[in-house]
Amino acid sequence: MTDKGDRDKWEFYQDHNEKHHKWRWRRMAPNGRRVGASTQGYAEREECVENAVRNGYDEDAD
């Protein structure tokens, strides 16, 4: 059984650059290091989550 603390943490947030507030994701390892991030911003949160799923995010694990 895997302890939830042993898994990477996925964060979804809106950037606040200039006029646009795009959705982005980042993946953090249990040791606090960033091990992945979206390469672009998304207008809709759902699009951002879909991109994270393509990059290993498991919606059902949270």
Sequence and secondary structure as in RCSB ss.txt:
>XXXX:A:sequence
MTDKGDRDKWEFYQDHNEKHHKWRWRRMAPNGRRVGASTQGYAEREECVENAVRNGYDEDAD
>XXXX:A:secstr
   GGGS EEEEEE  BTTB  EEEEEE TTS EEEE SS BSSHHHHHHHHHHTT  GGG 
